[in-house]
Amino acid sequence: MYAQMVKSTGRGVKSPEEMTPEERAFQARIDADEKIEPRDWMPDGYRKNLIRQIGQHAHSEIVGQLPEGNWITRAPTLERKMILLAKVQDEAGHGLYLYAAAETLGVSRDAMTEDLLSGRMKYSSIFNYPTLTWADMGAVGWLVDGAAIMNQVPLQRTSYGPYARAMVRICKEESFHQRQGFDIMMKMAQGSPAQKRMAQDALNRFWYPSLMMFGPSDATSVHSAQSMAWRIKINSNDELRQKFVDQTVPQAEYLGLTVPDDGLAWNAEKGGYDFTEPDWEEFFAVLKGDGPCNAERLQARQKAWDDGAWVREGLLAHGRKRRAAGIAAQ
C-alpha cells in the first residue's frame, strides 16, 4: 500500500545458476523463512528496495496525519477530539518506528526526508485527496486504515527483521483506527437523513482511491516477482485488493450504505466479488503530483522541515558537546 511506485532493481528474478554463492545462501535463508538482520550480508538490490519501501511507508504515515489533523479542532464532541488526537499521535509514532527501521539499512532519516521533498520518494496516493466533512474521518478510518491493515498484516512476516517487528505494534494500533472510523460511519449512517447522506458521500469519494492504495494491477506491475521472491512483499496487489473488497462490501451493507460501483456483483465461482477497476490514469497522475492536494501536502512537509531546522541543529550541537565531554573524561 505504501510502496505504490517501488520498482525492484535488476532485470528480474535470477535462477540459482545465475546467482553468486552469497546470493544463493541469502535466498536459502529467505526460503527457509529466516529473518534478515541489519548486519547480515544482503544483495544491494534487496537493501535498495527495502529502503525505498520502508521510506515510502514512513512518509505515508507522517503525511497521513495532515488530512486528519485538520479535523481535530472541528470534531463534534470532546470525546471525538481526544480519539482523533490520539490517532494522529499514533500515526506519528508509526512514522518514527519505520524511519528507525530504514536507518538500520544505512540511510538517514534526513536523507529520506530530502528525497520526499525533492520528489524522489513518494507517499501513498490516498493522502492527496481532501477531507471535506466529518464523515470523511469515518471513511478514512474505515476504508483507508482498513486497506492499510490488509496490506500490513502480511508484512509482519516480511523477511527483514526490523521491518517485520515494527509492523507488529503498527498493525495492533491500526486495528483500533479502523474500528474508530467504522464507528463514526455507523453513527452517521444511523443518524439523520442529512448525516446518512454525508456518510454515503464520503464512501463515494474514498472508495476508488482506497482501491488504488494496493498499487497498480498485477498485469502492469512488472517488478513484483523479485520483491516476492525476497519476501519483501508477501501478497500481490490484486490479491490484496480482492480481499479488501470481499471484506468491505458486507460492512457497507451492514451500514446501509451503497458501494459506488454498478459493476459490483457476487461471483460464486471464485467465491468473491467482481468489481470495477479504479481509474489507473488518475492513480498515476496523482502519484506524479497532479492530485487535488499534492502541492498542499508537500508544502506542509517543507514548512515543517524548515521550521524544525533549529531543533535538529540544537540536538546535533548537544550531541557533539556530550561526545566531547565523554572524550575529555576518559
N, C-alpha and C positions, 0 to 999 in steps of 0.2 A: 503493500500500500504506500509506504513512504519511500519507495525507491522506484518511482514510476519511469524514470529515464535512465536508470543504471544500465550500462552496457558492459558485458563481460569483455575483458581484454583477450586477445588471441583470436584464432580463427575457428575455434570450436573445441569439442572435447577430444583430447588426444587418446589414441589407442595405447595400451600398455607398451607396445613395441616402440612407440614414438616418445615415451617418457624417459627421463633420466632416472637413475636408481633412486635419487632423492624423491623425485615426483612419484614413483611407484610406491615407495614406502609411505609417503604422505597420503596417497589415495587409499592405501590399505588401511590406514588409521581411520580415514573418513568412512570407508565401507564397513569397518568394524564398530562404527558409532562411537568412536573415541572423541573427546573434546580436544581441540587445538588450543594451546595456551600461548600467551604473548611471546615467551622466549623460545618456543618451538620453531623449527625450520618450517617455512611455508613458501609456496611459489609467489613470485611477485604479483601475478595476476590475482591470486587469492587475496593478498593483502590490499591491493588497489580496489578490488570490488567491494571488500568489506568496508574500507574507509569511505567509499562513496555511498554505500547503502546505509551504514550506520550514521554517517554525517547527514544525509538527507532525512533520515528518520529523526535525528535530533533537531534539525532545523524545523521540521514539521511540528514537533511538539512545542517549540518556542513560538513559531509564527501562529500556531493554532490557538494561542492564548488571546490573540488580538480580536477576533470576531466575538469571543465570549466576554472578554474583559470589558468590552464596550457596553455590556448589559448589566454589569454588577450594580451600578447606582440606579438602574431603572427596573430592577427586578420587582415584582408586585408586592412581595412581603419581606419582612426582615429575615425570616427563615430561608426564603429563596435566595436572598442576597448572600447569606452565610454559606449556603450549599454551593452556590456558583463561585464564590470567592475561594472556597476550599478546593473546588475542582480546578480552577485556574492555577492555584498553587501546586496542585498535583502535576499539572502539565509542565510547569517549570522544573519540577523535580525530575520528571521523565527525561527532559532535555539534558539535564545535568548528568544523570546516570549514563545516557548514551554518549555524550561528549567524552565522559571519562572512559567509557569502553573503547571509543575510537582512539583516544590518546594512547592506549596500550599498544596500538599498531604503529606508533611513531609519528603521528600528526598532532599538531597543537590545535586547541580549540580556536585560537586566534586565526590560524590559517584557514580553518573550516569556515569561520565567520566571514573572513575576507573573500573566500570563494563564493559564499552565498551572496554577498553584496555585489560582487562583480558579475554574477550570473553563471559562474562555472559550476555551482552546485544548485540544486533545485530543492523544493519542498512540495508537499502534496498539493495537487491542483485544487482540492476541495476548499482550501483556505483562501482562495481567490474569489469566492462568492460572498456577497454581503449577507449579513443577518439583519433583516428588516423589522421583524416583530419578535415579541417574547416567545411565540410558538417556535421560532427558529432555534431557540435554545433547546427546546424539546427535540426538534428534528436533528440537531447536531449531536445531542447525546444519544438518541435512539439509533439514528442511521449512521452517522459518521463514526462514533465510538463503537457502534455495533460492527461496522466494517473493519475498524481497527482491531477489535478483538478477534474477528475471523482470521485476519492476517497474522496477528501477533502471537496467538496461542501456539501455532506450529513453530514459531521462531524460538520458543523455549527449548526446542530440540535442535536448533541450528548448531553447526559444527564448531563455531568459535565460542569458547567458554565464557569470556566476559560478556559477550552479547547475549548469550543464552541465559546467563544468570541475571542480567539486568531485566530481561523480559519477564521473569517470574513475578517480581513486585509490580512492574508496569501493568501486566495483564490483570492482576488482582484489583488494582485501582481502576483500570478501565472498565471492569465489570460493574463497579459502582456507578461510574459515569453513565454507562448505558442505561442502567436502571433509573437513574435520576432523569434522563431525557425521556424515557418511556413514561415515567410518572407525570411529567409535565404534559406530554401529549394526551395521556389518559384524562387528566383533569380538564384540559381544553376540549377534548372530544366529548366529554360528558357534561360540559358547561352549557352556556347559552348558545343559540344558533350562530351568533357572531363569533364566539370563541371556537366553535367547531369549524366554521369556515376558515378561520385563521390557521387552525391545525392542518386542514386539508391543503391550504395554500402553501404552507411550509413543506409538507410532504411533496407536493407537486414540484416545487423548486429544487429540493435537495435529493430527489430520488435518482435522477440520472447522474449528477455529479458524484453521488455516493457509489454508484456502479463503476464510475471511472476510476475510483480510488485503487482498484485492484490492478490497474495498468492496462495496456492495450491487449487486444485479442492474442491468443497463443499463435494464431496463424501469421501474425505480423511481428511477433516477439522472437527474433532470431537468435537472441543471446541467452535465453533461459537455460539451455541444456547444460552449459558449463557450471552455472550457479547451482543448479540442482545436483549435478554430479559432485560438487564440492559441499553440498548440503548448506550452502549459504541461503538458498531458497528451498523451501520444503514442498510447496504445492504450486501448481501452475496458476496463472492469472484467471483463466476461465473456470477452473475447478473451484477456486475460492468464490468467484462471482456467482456461480450457480448455487453454491452452498448458502451464500448470503441471501439470495433471492428466495430460496426454499424456506429459509428460516424466518425471513422478514414479512413475507406476504401474509401468512396466518396471523402475525401480530397486527398488521394493518387491519385485517378483517375483524379481529377482536376489538380494535378501537372504533370500528365503524367507519373507517376511512377507506378511500379507494386509491389503489396504486395507479399512477397516471400512465398506464400502458395498455392500449387497446389490444395489443398482441399477447397479453398475458393469458396463459392457459395451462391447466394441469396436464402433464404428459404421463399417463400411467405406464407407458412402455419404459421410459427412462426413470420413472419414479421421482420426477421433479417438474418444475415449471418451465415452459417455453416462455421466452420474454424477448422484448425488442432491445437490440444492442444500443448502447449510447452513441451519440454523435461524436465519432472519433476525430473529425476535423475540429470540432470545438475543443476537445480534450487537448490536442496538440497545440492549438492556438493559445490556450490558457497556459500551458506549460512554457511556451515560448515568450510569455509576457503580455498576451493580449486578452487577459481576463478582466472581469469587472473591477477587481480590487488589487491586481498585481502591483501597480505603482504605489498604491497606498500602503500595502503590506511592507514592501521593501523600503519605502520612506520611513516607516515606523522603526524598522530594524536599523536603518542607517542612523537615525536620530538617537536611538538607544546606544548604539556603538560609539557615536561621537560624544554623547553626554556622559558616558561611562569611562571615558579616557582617563580622567583624573583618578578614578578609583583603581584602575589597572596600574597606572603609574605609581600610585601610592603603595599598593600591595607589593609591586616589584621592588620599590625602594626599601620597604620594610624587610623583605626577604634578603636583600643584599646586606642590609645592616645586621640582621641576625646571623647570617653566614660569617660576616667579618668578625662579629663578636665571638662566635664559636672558634674561629681560627686563632684569634688573639688569646683566648682562654687556654687553648692547647699549647 
